[in-house]
Amino acid sequence: MKLGGDLVKKNFFLKQPMMRRVLYSLAPIYLFALYFYGVRLLLLSVVVFGGGY
């Protein structure tokens, strides 16, 4: 994107401290679900995260 003759680079990911805290808090829950559901959770995660990207 050109803006004022300069090339402006747009970052794909932004650093968001609050969302990072949310992800850190969800990690133990995900590990607990991995313990109970195993491979099914991994397959479902690949489908859901792949579709959301």
Contacts in CASP RR format, 6 or more apart in sequence:
PFRMAT RR
TARGET T0000
AUTHOR 0000-0000-0000
METHOD contacts of the structure
MODEL  1
MKLGGDLVKKNFFLKQPMMRRVLYSLAPIYLFALYFYGVRLLLLSVVVFG
GGY
1 7 0 8 1.000
1 8 0 8 1.000
1 10 0 8 1.000
2 8 0 8 1.000
30 41 0 8 1.000
33 41 0 8 1.000
34 41 0 8 1.000
34 42 0 8 1.000
END
